[in-house]
Amino acid sequence: MDKNIDKEQLSKSLKELVITEPDFVKALLLDIANDLKRIKRQRLEQIVNEDFAEYEAVFRALA
């Protein structure tokens, strides 16, 4: 995002958008929430895969 954007102006514009286009804002927020869930899920899967790779020999010995 452009650092030159005035946060007060942005806040004012977003509030106006909420009033004039509530369905759009709701859909946008749901989309953002879903993206965040997906990103968190991917990170968790990455951590699990890294752990399995690191301890693969131990898991094979225990099996």
C-alpha positions in Angstrom: 0.0 0.0 0.0 1.2 3.5 -0.8 2.7 5.0 2.3 1.5 8.4 1.2 -2.1 7.6 1.9 -3.4 9.6 4.8 -4.7 7.1 7.4 -7.5 9.5 8.4 -8.7 9.9 4.8 -8.5 6.1 4.4 -10.5 5.6 7.5 -13.1 8.1 6.4 -13.4 6.4 3.0 -13.7 3.0 4.5 -16.5 4.1 6.9 -18.3 5.7 4.0 -18.0 2.4 2.1 -19.4 0.5 5.0 -22.4 2.8 4.9 -22.9 2.8 1.2 -21.9 -0.8 0.3 -22.4 -3.0 3.4 -22.8 -6.2 1.4 -19.5 -5.5 -0.5 -17.7 -4.8 2.8 -19.1 -8.0 4.4 -18.1 -10.1 1.4 -14.6 -8.5 1.5 -14.1 -9.2 5.2 -15.2 -12.8 4.8 -12.8 -13.2 1.9 -10.0 -11.7 4.0 -10.8 -14.0 6.9 -10.8 -17.0 4.6 -7.4 -16.0 3.2 -6.0 -15.6 6.7 -7.3 -19.1 7.7 -5.8 -20.6 4.5 -2.4 -18.9 5.2 -2.4 -20.1 8.8 -3.3 -23.6 7.7 -0.5 -23.6 5.1 2.0 -22.4 7.8 0.9 -25.2 10.2 1.2 -27.8 7.4 4.7 -26.5 6.7 5.7 -26.8 10.3 4.4 -30.3 10.6 6.2 -31.3 7.4 9.4 -29.8 8.6 9.1 -31.7 11.9 8.4 -35.0 10.2 11.4 -34.4 7.9 13.6 -33.6 10.9 12.5 -36.7 12.9 11.8 -39.1 10.1 14.5 -41.5 11.3 13.1 -41.6 14.8 9.6 -42.2 13.5 10.8 -45.0 11.3 12.7 -46.6 14.2 9.6 -46.5 16.4 7.3 -48.0 13.7 
